[in-house]
Amino acid sequence: MKKRSAMRYFVLFFLAFVCLSCSNNQDKQPFSISNKSNFKPETYELQDNSVRLVRGQVLYMPVYSNMPQYIDSQKFDMSAFVAVHNTDFNYKIRLQKVQYFDTKGKLVYDFLNGTTKELSPLESIDFYIPHSDQSGSGANFLIEWKSDSLVTEPLVESITMNLTGLNTIGVLSQGKIIKEIR
């Protein structure tokens, strides 16, 4: 009975939050794809002198395919995706390798399979690991990228989650540089 009562309060709180959010947005212009304009990087006033510029990197990216739960000796199966964001305003980057490994360091899947994937300025791409994957809590990606020009470092993050049942888990990780070309 207490769970049902708590759920009612949650639903009422959520509905009140949505109503208040909607009423505060009356003065704002609605988001519309037709409102887009041309992007001009030169309109940003800050200079690049404090930003590291590089030509390529190899990144290690942890993901947690299965999280152990030591209380009752179970594990949570997780789905994950790795997102690679080209943060440079002007130049493309080229993904050379996107490889997924299990806890024991064994290659599970090669996403590019010997090809390359080019990301335009400010473009992003993600790579998905399904909930059914059993690569373990030490699963990881190795991501190699290069550019013909000096560029700002891409942002590479992983989100691993299990949204089933009452035990919702989410983990956000950032890649670690293990090799670099300047």
N, C-alpha and C positions, 0 to 999 in steps of 0.2 A: 504494500500500500504506500510506503514511503517513497519508493521509486516512482510510482505513478504521480504522486504529488510533486516530487522534485522535477519530473519531466514537464508537468503543467507550468510550473514557475519558469522553467527554461524557455518553453514555447512562448509564454506571455512576455518574458524579457526580450526574446528575439524579435517578436512582432513589434514591441514598443520601439526597439532600436531601429528597425527598418522604417517605421513610420516617421520617427524623428529625423532619420537620415534623409528621407525623401522630402520632408518639409523644409530642410535647410538648403536644399539644392535648387530652389525656385529661381534664385538670382543668377545662377551659373548657366553658361551656354552649354547645351547638350553636346556630347561627343558625337561626331559624325565623320565618317571617312571622307565625305565630300569637302570637309573643312581643311584638308591637308594643303600644305604649301611646299615649295621647294626648300630643301635643307641647304644652308650656306655655312660651312664650317668656320669661315673667317669671321662670322658674327660673334663667336666666342672670344671674349677679351683676354682671358688668361693665356699666357705663353707656355710653351712646351718645355721650358728649361728645367723644370724640376721632375719631369716625367722620364722614367727609363724607357729608352727606345731599343728594340732588339730586332733581330732578323729571324729568329726561330728558337724553339724550346722543345724539350721533351718533358711532359708533365706526368706525375704519378697522381692518380685520382682514386681515393678509396670509396667503395660502395659496400653496403652491408646487406648482402642478399638474404642472409638468415641470421637473426639475432638470437643468441641463447638466452633463456630465462632460467636462472638457477634455482628459483623458488620451487618449481614443480617439475624440473628437468624437461621442459618443453623448449621449442624454439618458435620464433615468429618468422614466417616467410614474408619477404619484403619484395616490392617492385621498386625499380629505380630508374632514373634517367640522368644522363650527364648532358649538360648544356655547355656549348662552346660559343662565346660571344666575341666577335671581332669588335674591339673597342676603338679601332682607328677610324678617324673621320675620312681619310683620303685613300688609303691603300688596302688592297686585298691581302688576305692570308690564305695559305694553302694547307689543308690538313693532309699530312703524308701518311699517318698511321693512327688508327683508333682501334686498339686491341683490348679485349676483356679477358681477365685472368681469374682463376679461382683461388681459394685460400692457400693451396699448395703451390701456387705460381704456375700452374698449367694453363696454357692458352685455351680459352673456351670458345671465343668467337672473334673473328677479324671483320670489323664493320666495313672497312673500305676494300678489303680483299685485293690488295695490290694496286688499287686506283687512287686518285687524289680527289679531294673535294675543296673547291674554292669558295671562300666566304667573302662577299663584297663588304665595303665599309659599313659598319654597324649591323651586319647580318649575323644571325644566330642559327644554330642547328642543335638538335638534341638526339641522343642515342638511348634507346629504351631497353631495359632488362625486365622481363616479365616476372610476375609474382611466383610462377612455377619454377624459376631458376633455383638450383641448389648449390651455388658456388661458395657459400659460406660467409662468415662474418669478416673474413680477410680478403674478400673479392676486391678487385681493383682494375682500373684502366691504365694503359700507357697511351698517351696522346702526343704525337709529334706534329708540329706545325712549322712552316717556313714562310718567308716573304722575300720578294726581290728588293724591297725597300726597308729602311728602318721604320718600325711601327710601334705603337703602344701595345703593351702586353694584352693578349686576350683575357677575358674573364672566363674561367672554367670552373663550374660548380656541379655537384651532384646532389640530388634529392632522393633519398631512400625512404619509403614509407609503407606502412601497413594500416589500412583504414577499415579493417574488418572488425566487427564486434566491439566490445567495450575497451579493449586494449589497443588504442590507437597510438602508433609510434611514427615519428618522423625525424630524420637526421639530415642535416645540411652540411656538406663538406666542400672545401676548396682544394684545388689541385696544388701540388708541391712541385716546384721546378727541380728537376734532377740533372738536366743538361741545358746549356744555353748557347746560342750563337749571337754575337753582337756585331 
